[in-house]
């Protein structure tokens, strides 16, 4: 199974969700000084994340978003560190905040805010730096960073399209929901991820697993084939398990 798995849906109270949305929508862009400090704190958090110092990483990423609430990569970092600590509800909130920050920046860019473009370009540069100097990041994590980089670059090339959350963030949110017990939420976000990026093998793999677990075997087989077609290394045990279930279903 893909490393992207996370827990099922997290149901935020409606009032809290409304407050969060209002806060981000009313959020002005951070000053240049705060933005610079936020990026420095993000780099510290990324170093801690790579070194598996997850508590320290969360502390640095949290300080970063306090300086700049629209720094989406820092919200994402909180989600990653929280997943490693098995704090799935916290990860769901962080990934949701990441999407909300990206949505707000998209709205500002559509309104002609040049500073919002600069903010996105800052995040692209940070992710390129991670890809070019991965340090102790393993290959899977580097691939995930590359996907997030492609997601942001795609948004730059389509500034006036309807906002769609990045595929990598949708995948991560679905994984957090899955591990938190919300299979419906996970399925919805993994489906959304492949709608954004039909060649996202890891998302197809995750859908295949959740379909097999639900007994939806034809759909599971279809998603497994799409995962492999798009270059994802499907777990051989999963493939074997699916075949066994298919055999049992025909008896």
Beta strands, then each sheet from edge to edge (+ up, - down):
end
